[in-house]
Amino acid sequence: MTHTILAVAHSGNSTIAAFMQAQVTRLAVERENITFAAVNEHNLKYQRHQDHDKPNRFPLYMYFKNNVYVTSFFGKNDDKQVLNWINSLGI
């Protein structure tokens, strides 16, 4: 079973993109059983599963289980908040 978290930032905001990249690096150390990736709005998984009622709502985290989209978590969150969200998913 695979678990993937995409940290999605808009390419027009380099500060948030850098924050998300650093955060997924830290989180990957905490949760070795999850694949983390920092991506932007051009990512195909993001484009396929974005909430079309809330376009351009960044940043966000997307959870995929066995490459199937499950849910999203919006906002710039600290590591503890993201880990709490991950734990709430039962991963």
N, C-alpha and C positions, 0 to 999 in steps of 0.2 A: 504494500500500500504506500502510495506516495502522497506527500503533503507539500504544497507549494504556496508561499506567500509572495505576491507581487506588491512592491511599494511603488506606487505610481505618482509621479510628479510631473507638472507641466514643463515642457522643455524651455519655455520662456522665463522660468524662474530658477535661475542657477543656484540660488541660495537654498531653496527648499530641495532641489535635486541633490545637492551635496549633502544636506542633512539626511535625506532618505538613504543615500548610498552609505554613509557612515553608520546609520542606524541598522541597516540590514547586515552589515559586517559584524556589528556587536551582537545582534540577535542570533546570527548563525552560530556564534560561539556558545550562546546560552542554550539553544535548541538544535542540536546536531541532527535530529531526526526530521527536520524540516528544511526544504530548499527555499532560500530567500533570493529575490532578485529585485534590483532597483531598475525601473523602466520609466518611459515617458508615454505621452498620449498616442504615440505612433505604434505602440505594441499591439500586435494582432489580438492577443487574448483580452487586453483591455478594450479594444474597439468592439470586439464581439460581445462582451458581457457588461459594458458600461450601462449605467442607468440612463436611458434615453430621456427620462423626465427631468434629469439633473445633469445636463451636459456641462462639460468643463468644470466640474466640481472636484477640485484638487486641494491637497493631496489625499490619497486614499490607499488602503491596503486591500488586496483581493485574495481570497483563500480558494485554492483549488485542491480537491481530493481526487486522486487518480486522474488528473487532467480534466476534471469536470468542475465547473464553477459552482461554488457553494454560497458565498456571501462576501460582503464588503464592509469595511470599517473606515469612516471618513474622518478627516482632520489631521492636523499635525499633532502627534501624540508622543509623549516621552516613552522610553523603553518599557517602563513598568506598565503603562496603560496598554501598550501593544501586547505585552506578555500576558496580561490579564485577559485581553480579548482572545488571544490564542488559547489560553487555558479554558476559557468558556466554551470553546469549540470542541473540547474533548480530545485534542490532539495529544 
